[in-house]
C-alpha cells in the first residue's frame, strides 16, 4: 500500500551491494517465478520480504514460499524482512518456510512498522551489509 517493504528491500540491496556482493531484486508479482527460482538456485543467499496482511505474507508470495519449501535448495543462507501496520506476522511465516526448505536463517528478521524513516532505512542498509558478510563467508 505504501511501498514500505519495497523501500526496505532497496536499502537492503544497497547494503549488500556496498560489500561487493552481486544482488538481484525481484518483485514476485511482476517477475517470472521460474526466473526467480533459477536465480535463487545459483545464489549463496536469499533475502525474502513481505508486508503483512491477515497476520501472514502477501498472497503473491505464498505460492513461491510453498515451491521453495518443496525444492529444498541446498547450502543456502537466508533471512527475512518486512513491514507491518498492526499485528505483524509475515516475517514469522517467511522464516518458518525458509527453515522448512532447509535453509539456514542467519539473522533475526528485520521489521518496520508503517513506512521506514531515515534511521530505519539505515538499519535496512546495515542489515544488507551484515548479510553480505555472511554470504561472503558461506561455503
C-alpha positions in Angstrom: 0.0 0.0 0.0 2.7 2.5 1.0 5.7 0.7 -0.6 7.3 0.2 2.8 8.7 -3.3 2.1 10.0 -2.2 -1.3 11.8 0.8 0.4 13.3 -1.7 2.8 14.3 -4.0 0.0 16.0 -1.3 -1.9 18.0 -0.1 1.1 19.0 -3.7 1.9 20.2 -4.3 -1.7 22.3 -1.1 -1.4 23.8 -2.6 1.7 24.6 -5.9 0.1 26.0 -4.3 -3.0 28.2 -2.0 -0.9 30.1 -5.1 0.2 30.8 -6.2 -3.4 28.2 -9.0 -3.4 26.2 -9.3 -6.6 22.4 -8.8 -6.0 19.2 -9.3 -7.9 16.0 -7.6 -6.7 12.8 -9.4 -7.8 9.2 -8.3 -7.3 7.2 -11.5 -7.5 4.0 -10.0 -8.8 6.0 -8.6 -11.7 8.6 -11.3 -12.2 8.5 -14.7 -13.9 8.6 -17.2 -10.9 10.7 -19.6 -13.0 13.4 -16.9 -13.5 13.4 -16.1 -9.8 13.8 -19.8 -8.9 16.7 -20.0 -11.3 18.4 -17.0 -9.7 17.8 -18.5 -6.3 19.3 -21.8 -7.2 22.5 -20.1 -8.3 22.7 -17.8 -5.3 24.5 -18.4 -2.0 22.0 -16.4 0.0 18.4 -15.2 -0.2 16.5 -12.4 1.5 12.8 -12.5 1.3 10.5 -9.7 2.3 6.8 -9.1 2.6 4.4 -6.7 4.2 1.8 -8.3 6.5 -1.7 -9.0 5.5 -4.0 -11.0 7.8 -1.1 -11.9 10.0 0.8 -13.6 7.1 2.6 -12.9 3.8 1.1 -11.3 0.8 -0.9 -13.7 -1.4 1.6 -13.3 -4.3 4.5 -14.6 -2.1 2.7 -17.6 -0.5 2.9 -19.9 -3.6 6.6 -19.0 -4.1 7.4 -20.0 -0.5 5.5 -23.3 -1.0 7.5 -24.0 -4.1 10.7 -23.1 -2.2 9.8 -25.5 0.6 9.4 -28.3 -2.0 12.6 -27.6 -3.8 14.7 -27.6 -0.7 17.7 -25.8 -2.2 21.0 -26.8 -0.6 23.7 -24.8 1.0 21.8 -21.5 1.1 21.7 -18.9 3.9 18.7 -16.8 4.3 16.9 -14.0 6.2 13.5 -12.3 6.2 12.3 -8.7 6.4 9.1 -6.9 6.2 6.7 -4.1 7.2 3.5 -4.2 9.1 0.8 -1.9 10.4 -0.8 -3.6 13.3 0.0 -7.1 14.3 2.8 -8.3 12.0 3.3 -11.9 11.2 4.7 -12.0 7.7 8.3 -12.4 8.7 7.4 -15.3 11.0 5.8 -17.1 8.1 8.8 -16.4 5.9 11.3 -17.7 8.5 9.3 -20.8 9.0 9.2 -21.6 5.3 12.9 -20.9 4.9 13.7 -23.3 7.6 11.3 -25.9 6.2 13.1 -25.5 2.9 16.4 -26.4 4.6 17.9 -23.0 4.5 20.0 -21.6 7.4 18.3 -18.5 8.7 21.4 -16.4 9.7 19.9 -13.3 11.2 16.7 -12.4 13.1 14.1 -10.9 10.8 14.1 -7.2 10.3 10.7 -5.5 10.7 9.5 -1.9 10.3 6.1 -0.6 11.4 4.4 1.5 8.8 6.8 3.4 6.5 10.6 3.3 7.3 12.0 6.6 8.4 15.6 7.6 7.8 17.0 5.7 10.8 15.1 2.5 9.9 16.3 2.8 6.3 19.8 3.0 7.6 19.1 -0.2 9.7 18.0 -1.9 6.4 21.3 -0.9 4.8 23.2 -2.3 7.7 21.1 -5.5 7.6 22.2 -5.9 4.0 25.8 -5.3 4.8 25.8 -7.9 7.6 24.0 -10.4 5.4 26.6 -9.8 2.6 29.4 -10.5 5.1 27.7 -13.9 5.9 27.3 -14.6 2.2 31.0 -14.0 1.6 31.9 -16.5 4.4 29.4 -19.1 3.2 30.8 -22.2 1.6 
